[in-house]
């Protein structure tokens, strides 16, 4: 019993001596490894950075391009959010990264970059690993910034404008179709103001096709916008503000007109609703009444509310 305990104690001492001896050898080996020079470390960082520039560039370029394309097409058509489109762009970027990895590596190999000449033990030193990591980080950030240069050539607001246009189109189509029936008018038009071009434009006019454009001070609609007041005319051809050229182009004969300005939430005039040729029970053109003025004012307030929601 005593002999067995003594043997175990001696065995433990031998193992401890061997471990200490191995640690001492390891420390001695590390002490024997020559530290890399600053120039060698610079080359280590440089060689780590160059491939990451390519990967970072490819990653951001594909992600932004694919994400924007998805956002402006499927995003608008199917109502996909911008973040979902960005996620799809990232998926495309990851796939492109895997497919192009060999190409980037081959391109870096053909560059014949200067070799640092360090051994595996020297590369395993903490200082070498730090320089390699630093070089890779700088490389990937540089590549990502270069990949973002595609934003200079992309209309980043295109998808937002398309979404708003789609929402406005749906809302305004509904208002103009129901509004025309409500007033029993021949035509209903919603003009929106383009402040930069000083134009009133509309692609929402019952009985017409294409986009209508007029100056913001032209015709009954322009006069309504400039004055900010409801205009109710029994016979358009007897009013000097009426632009007869429009009837000449469209072949339509305007008689009675009712127009009201549309404001935004701050009270600024941004458009005009215009009704043409009210019909009576005998299907004859008649003038718009006071009740019609109240009704069209309510419609203008609804348009203001809808615009506030979608913007």
C-alpha positions as CSV (number, residue, x, y, z in Angstrom):
1,X,0.0,0.0,0.0
2,X,2.8,2.4,1.0
3,X,4.9,1.3,-2.0
4,X,2.0,2.0,-4.4
5,X,1.5,5.5,-3.0
6,X,5.3,6.2,-3.2
7,X,5.3,5.1,-6.9
8,X,2.4,7.4,-7.7
9,X,4.1,10.3,-6.1
10,X,7.3,9.7,-8.0
11,X,5.3,9.4,-11.3
12,X,3.6,12.7,-10.6
13,X,6.9,14.4,-10.0
14,X,8.3,13.1,-13.3
15,X,5.2,14.4,-15.3
16,X,5.5,17.8,-13.6
17,X,9.2,18.0,-14.6
18,X,8.5,17.0,-18.2
19,X,5.7,19.6,-18.5
20,X,8.0,22.3,-17.1
21,X,10.7,21.2,-19.4
22,X,8.3,21.3,-22.4
23,X,7.2,24.8,-21.5
24,X,10.8,25.9,-21.1
25,X,11.6,24.6,-24.5
26,X,8.6,26.3,-26.0
27,X,9.6,29.6,-24.5
28,X,13.1,29.1,-25.7
29,X,11.9,28.4,-29.2
30,X,9.7,31.5,-29.3
31,X,12.7,33.5,-27.9
32,X,14.8,32.1,-30.7
33,X,12.3,33.3,-33.5
34,X,13.5,36.5,-35.0
35,X,11.0,39.3,-34.9
36,X,9.9,40.6,-38.3
37,X,11.0,44.0,-39.4
38,X,8.6,46.9,-39.9
39,X,9.1,46.5,-43.7
40,X,8.3,42.8,-43.5
41,X,5.2,43.5,-41.4
42,X,4.1,46.2,-43.9
43,X,4.3,43.6,-46.7
44,X,2.3,41.2,-44.6
45,X,-0.5,43.8,-44.2
46,X,-0.3,44.7,-47.8
47,X,-0.7,41.1,-49.0
48,X,-3.6,40.6,-46.7
49,X,-5.3,43.9,-47.8
50,X,-5.2,43.4,-51.6
51,X,-7.5,40.4,-51.9
52,X,-10.0,41.9,-49.5
53,X,-10.2,45.0,-51.6
54,X,-11.5,42.8,-54.4
55,X,-13.9,41.0,-52.2
56,X,-15.2,44.2,-50.6
57,X,-15.7,45.8,-53.9
58,X,-17.6,42.9,-55.4
59,X,-19.7,42.5,-52.2
60,X,-21.0,46.1,-52.1
61,X,-21.3,46.5,-55.9
62,X,-23.5,43.4,-56.3
63,X,-25.5,44.0,-53.1
64,X,-26.4,47.7,-54.0
65,X,-27.1,46.9,-57.7
66,X,-29.2,43.9,-57.0
67,X,-31.0,45.4,-54.0
68,X,-31.9,48.6,-56.0
69,X,-33.1,46.6,-59.0
70,X,-35.3,44.5,-56.7
71,X,-36.6,47.5,-54.9
72,X,-37.6,49.4,-58.0
73,X,-39.2,46.5,-59.7
74,X,-40.6,43.7,-57.5
75,X,-40.7,46.1,-54.5
76,X,-43.0,48.5,-56.3
77,X,-45.1,45.8,-58.1
78,X,-45.5,43.5,-55.0
79,X,-45.2,46.0,-52.2
80,X,-41.9,44.5,-50.9
81,X,-40.2,46.7,-48.3
82,X,-36.8,48.3,-49.0
83,X,-35.2,46.2,-46.2
84,X,-36.5,43.0,-47.9
85,X,-35.0,44.1,-51.2
86,X,-31.7,44.9,-49.4
87,X,-31.8,41.3,-48.0
88,X,-32.3,39.9,-51.4
89,X,-29.4,42.0,-52.7
90,X,-27.2,40.6,-49.9
91,X,-28.1,37.1,-50.9
92,X,-27.0,37.9,-54.5
93,X,-23.8,39.4,-53.1
94,X,-23.0,36.3,-51.1
95,X,-23.6,34.0,-54.1
96,X,-21.4,36.3,-56.3
97,X,-18.7,36.3,-53.6
98,X,-18.6,32.5,-53.7
99,X,-18.6,32.3,-57.5
100,X,-15.9,35.0,-57.9
101,X,-13.6,33.9,-55.1
102,X,-11.4,32.0,-57.4
103,X,-11.3,34.8,-59.9
104,X,-10.1,37.3,-57.2
105,X,-7.5,34.9,-55.9
106,X,-6.2,34.3,-59.4
107,X,-6.1,38.0,-60.2
108,X,-4.1,38.7,-57.0
109,X,-1.7,35.8,-57.9
110,X,-1.0,37.4,-61.3
111,X,-0.2,40.7,-59.6
112,X,3.0,39.0,-58.2
113,X,3.0,40.9,-55.0
114,X,6.2,41.4,-53.1
115,X,6.9,38.5,-50.7
116,X,7.6,39.1,-47.0
117,X,10.0,36.1,-46.7
118,X,8.8,35.2,-43.2
119,X,8.7,31.7,-41.9
120,X,5.5,30.0,-40.6
121,X,6.7,30.6,-37.0
122,X,7.3,34.3,-37.7
123,X,3.8,34.6,-39.3
124,X,2.4,32.9,-36.2
125,X,3.7,35.6,-33.9
126,X,1.2,37.9,-32.4
127,X,2.5,41.0,-34.1
128,X,2.4,39.4,-37.5
129,X,-1.2,38.3,-36.9
130,X,-2.2,41.8,-35.8
131,X,-0.7,43.3,-39.0
132,X,-2.4,40.7,-41.1
133,X,-5.8,41.4,-39.5
134,X,-5.3,45.1,-39.8
135,X,-4.4,44.8,-43.5
136,X,-7.5,42.7,-44.2
137,X,-9.8,45.2,-42.4
138,X,-8.3,48.2,-44.3
139,X,-8.6,46.2,-47.5
140,X,-12.3,45.2,-47.1
141,X,-13.3,48.8,-46.0
142,X,-11.5,50.2,-49.0
143,X,-13.2,47.7,-51.3
144,X,-16.6,48.4,-49.9
145,X,-16.2,52.2,-50.3
146,X,-15.1,51.7,-53.9
147,X,-18.1,49.4,-54.5
148,X,-20.4,52.2,-53.2
149,X,-19.2,54.4,-56.1
150,X,-22.1,52.8,-58.2
151,X,-24.4,55.0,-56.1
152,X,-23.2,58.0,-58.2
153,X,-24.9,56.4,-61.2
154,X,-28.1,55.1,-59.5
155,X,-31.3,57.0,-59.0
156,X,-31.8,56.1,-55.4
157,X,-35.1,57.8,-55.2
158,X,-36.6,56.0,-58.1
159,X,-38.3,53.3,-56.1
160,X,-39.8,55.7,-53.6
161,X,-41.2,57.9,-56.4
162,X,-42.7,54.8,-58.1
163,X,-44.3,53.6,-54.9
164,X,-45.8,57.1,-54.2
165,X,-47.0,57.3,-57.8
166,X,-48.7,54.0,-57.6
167,X,-50.4,54.8,-54.3
168,X,-51.4,58.3,-55.6
169,X,-52.7,56.7,-58.9
170,X,-54.9,54.3,-57.0
171,X,-56.2,56.9,-54.6
172,X,-56.8,59.5,-57.2
173,X,-58.4,57.2,-59.8
174,X,-60.9,56.2,-57.1
175,X,-61.6,59.8,-56.2
176,X,-61.9,61.0,-59.8
177,X,-64.1,58.1,-60.9
178,X,-66.5,58.4,-58.0
179,X,-66.2,62.2,-58.0
180,X,-67.3,62.5,-61.6
181,X,-70.4,60.3,-60.9
182,X,-71.1,62.2,-57.7
183,X,-71.2,65.5,-59.6
184,X,-72.8,64.0,-62.7
185,X,-70.1,65.8,-64.7
186,X,-68.6,64.9,-68.2
187,X,-65.0,65.1,-67.0
188,X,-63.1,65.2,-63.8
189,X,-59.4,66.1,-63.6
190,X,-56.9,66.3,-60.7
191,X,-53.9,68.6,-61.5
192,X,-50.8,68.5,-59.4
193,X,-48.2,71.3,-59.2
194,X,-44.6,70.8,-60.4
195,X,-42.9,73.7,-58.6
196,X,-39.6,73.4,-60.4
197,X,-41.2,73.5,-63.9
198,X,-44.0,75.8,-62.9
199,X,-46.5,73.4,-64.4
200,X,-49.8,71.8,-63.5
201,X,-49.8,68.2,-64.7
202,X,-52.3,65.3,-64.6
203,X,-52.5,61.8,-65.9
204,X,-55.8,61.4,-64.1
205,X,-58.5,62.9,-66.2
206,X,-61.7,61.0,-67.1
207,X,-62.2,60.8,-70.9
208,X,-58.6,61.5,-71.7
209,X,-55.4,59.5,-72.3
210,X,-51.8,60.5,-71.6
211,X,-50.4,63.3,-69.4
212,X,-51.9,66.7,-69.5
213,X,-49.5,69.7,-68.9
214,X,-50.3,73.4,-68.6
215,X,-48.5,76.4,-67.1
216,X,-49.4,76.9,-63.4
217,X,-51.0,80.3,-64.3
218,X,-52.8,79.1,-67.5
219,X,-56.5,78.5,-67.9
220,X,-59.2,78.1,-65.3
221,X,-57.0,75.6,-63.3
222,X,-54.1,78.0,-63.2
223,X,-56.3,80.9,-62.2
224,X,-57.7,78.7,-59.4
225,X,-54.3,77.8,-58.2
226,X,-53.0,81.4,-58.2
227,X,-56.1,82.8,-56.4
228,X,-56.5,79.9,-54.0
229,X,-60.3,80.2,-54.4
230,X,-63.1,78.2,-55.8
231,X,-64.0,79.1,-59.4
232,X,-67.5,78.4,-60.7
233,X,-68.2,79.3,-64.3
234,X,-71.5,78.8,-66.1
235,X,-70.1,79.3,-69.6
236,X,-66.3,78.9,-70.1
237,X,-66.2,80.7,-73.4
238,X,-67.5,83.9,-71.8
239,X,-64.6,83.9,-69.3
240,X,-61.3,85.4,-70.5
241,X,-59.3,83.0,-68.2
242,X,-60.5,80.0,-70.2
243,X,-57.9,78.5,-72.6
244,X,-59.9,77.6,-75.7
245,X,-56.9,75.8,-77.3
246,X,-57.4,72.8,-75.0
247,X,-60.8,72.2,-76.5
248,X,-59.3,72.6,-80.0
249,X,-56.8,69.8,-79.3
250,X,-59.1,67.4,-77.5
251,X,-62.2,68.0,-79.5
252,X,-64.2,68.5,-76.3
253,X,-66.6,71.4,-75.8
254,X,-66.3,72.9,-72.3
255,X,-69.3,74.8,-70.9
256,X,-69.7,74.8,-67.2
257,X,-66.5,74.6,-65.0
258,X,-66.0,74.1,-61.3
259,X,-62.4,74.2,-59.9
260,X,-61.1,74.1,-56.3
261,X,-57.4,74.4,-55.1
262,X,-55.8,71.5,-53.2
263,X,-53.6,72.3,-50.2
264,X,-51.0,70.2,-48.4
265,X,-50.9,69.9,-44.6
266,X,-49.1,73.2,-44.2
267,X,-51.7,75.1,-46.2
268,X,-49.6,75.4,-49.4
269,X,-51.5,75.0,-52.7
270,X,-50.2,71.9,-54.5
271,X,-53.0,71.1,-57.1
272,X,-56.4,71.7,-58.5
273,X,-59.5,69.6,-58.9
274,X,-61.6,70.5,-61.9
275,X,-65.1,69.3,-62.9
276,X,-66.5,70.0,-66.4
277,X,-70.0,70.1,-67.8
278,X,-72.5,69.2,-65.1
279,X,-75.5,67.3,-66.4
280,X,-79.1,67.7,-65.1
281,X,-81.8,65.1,-65.0
282,X,-82.5,65.6,-68.7
283,X,-78.8,65.0,-69.5
284,X,-78.4,68.6,-70.5
285,X,-75.3,70.7,-69.5
286,X,-76.1,73.0,-66.6
287,X,-74.1,75.1,-64.1
288,X,-72.7,73.9,-60.9
289,X,-74.5,75.0,-57.7
290,X,-73.6,76.0,-54.2
291,X,-73.9,72.4,-52.9
292,X,-71.4,71.4,-55.6
293,X,-69.0,73.9,-54.3
294,X,-69.3,72.5,-50.8
295,X,-68.9,69.0,-52.1
296,X,-65.8,69.7,-54.1
297,X,-64.2,71.5,-51.1
298,X,-64.7,68.3,-49.1
299,X,-63.2,66.3,-51.9
300,X,-60.1,68.6,-51.9
301,X,-59.7,68.1,-48.1
302,X,-59.8,64.3,-48.7
303,X,-57.1,64.6,-51.3
304,X,-55.0,66.5,-48.9
305,X,-55.4,63.8,-46.3
306,X,-54.5,61.0,-48.8
307,X,-51.4,62.9,-50.0
308,X,-50.2,63.3,-46.4
309,X,-50.5,59.6,-45.8
310,X,-48.5,58.5,-48.8
311,X,-45.8,61.1,-48.6
